[in-house]
Amino acid sequence: MTTPLPIDFRDSSNIELANLGQNLALIVDPAGKLDQQLRKLDVAMRKSLTRLLESEAWLSARPGGVLTLGFPVGITATQLLVVSLPTRPSVDEARAAGAALAAHAGPGGLSIFAGHHTRVEEVAHALALRSYAFSDHKSKTPAPRGQVVFYLRHPEVVARAAAPLAALAEGVFFTRDLVNEPANILTTTEFAKRIADMADIGLKIEILDEDALRDLGMNLLLAVGQGSTSPTKVAIMHWEGATDTEQPPLALIGKGVIFDTGGISLKNPGGMERMTMDMGGAGLVCGVMRTLALRRARANVVGVVGLVENMPAGNAYRPGDVFASMKGDTVEIISTDAEGRLLLADVMWYAQKRFKPTHMIDFATLTGNIIAALGSEYAGLFSNDETLTAWMTAAGRAESEGIWPMPMSPAFDESLKSLVADVKNKGAVEGGAIIAARFLSRFVADGTAWAHVDIAGVTSLKGQSRLAPAGATGWGVGLINRLIHDHFETH
């Protein structure tokens, strides 16, 4: 597992900035005001720092921007980074600074003087997230990154504030690793093993095999996987952190299709290699559950993920087949490439019948249609509950993880009518993401506040984003962790 780089917080009172090693960063207010330690450093540097802070480049720098002095005179550092950041920055400004500093956190380590700045824990969090690199399958082992040390006043206070963010970073890394992992490595069995290993951090884990799923009547889920030699499984993760352990849990449901060929309705081979990310919903749920356990969240949450591979074979399910769901509704298969909603239907129904959650949220890389609508900036949010919608959009704004409410009109149900079964698994192309959500709504029990999040556009990107390199983003772990903290924890 990829782990965040080590970050420490130390007292800045009695340090000599001129002797802090090869890579030194200074976080300075845009006004360029220097405290006593920085003035002393400036003298040692023959006023080089003053000249930089009077330059046009500094005056036009945005919050979080970094200017570099190479081989500065009078100090031991071979590189001096000066970061423009208000003394009391916003979360976004602090994270922009951390992301910019990540590029300079190399094998030689990095010493960062933060002085009196607030939200240093957010700078550190962003630095950790942006430093992620997935190199498990590279033949050449990358050089290890050195330690990052923040020097500031009251380091013990910042360390306490940083602890839950460190747990969140580890959860994000876990999600990214799962999404980046190739399908020949991350089989359904290996995925289940990695989930089972989280018992070591306090999660209660159950793994249901195909015999158990057959006994439960999860015929839709089993149909998706019947063409693969990788056995279909359901993994259940329990976190019981609320004072009242009998309190109904929040249920998080994840689509875990380890690889999606489209089945008999075969996908175009161009770009099919990216379908290793079709388990992104399950990966997101796993990252959230890991975060909750590591930070000892005071909430009851259950994560349930269906793990399956969608392959074409002589025994694969076909267009025109009809299967009975765990709920009892029969489904006509129109496209075997509309497999995610079949998986979710059975897993959602199981979670509701067993755990009786008051709220349930499912996550799935479900439709290309949502990418056409929202691109890679927003996930699509479909819900039957206005309060849950408001909570989730607010959490998305707080974490800068885009999520956009979408319509859920029953008018779209017409497209799902079947001549031979209760419902079809796919309707019209137009409004496809909404139609998929309407299909899922059939499997939501009365009284359950439910949200469906289509993350097809945000799970894995071809290029880098603000807090992640190209590949898996870990989108949503921060959003749902924030949602749980704000509305489901006992404080």
Secondary structure, 3 states (H helix, E strand, C coil): CCCCCCEEEEECCCCCHHHCCCEEEEEECCCCCCCHHHHHHHHHCCCHHHHHHCCHHHHCCCCCCEEEEECCCCCCCCEEEEEECCCCCCHHHHHHHHHHHHCCCCCCCEEEEEECCCCHHHHHHHHHHHCCCCCCCCCCCCCCCCCEEEEECCHHHHHHHHHHHHHHHHHHHHHHHHHHCCCCCCCHHHHHHHHHHHHHHCCEEEEECHHHHHHHCCHHHHHHHCCCCCCCEEEEEEEECCCCCCCCCEEEEEEEEEEECCCCCCCCCCCHHHHHHHHHHHHHHHHHHHHHHHCCCCCEEEEEEEEEEECCCCCCCCCCCEEECCCCCEEECCCCCCCHHHHHHHHHHHHHHHHCCCEEEEEECCCHHHHHHHCCCCEEEEECCHHHHHHHHHHHHHHCCCEEECCCCHHHHHHHCCCCCCEECCCCCCCHHHHHHHHHHCCCCCCCEEEEEECCCCCEECCCECCECCEECCCCHHHHHHHHHHHCCCC
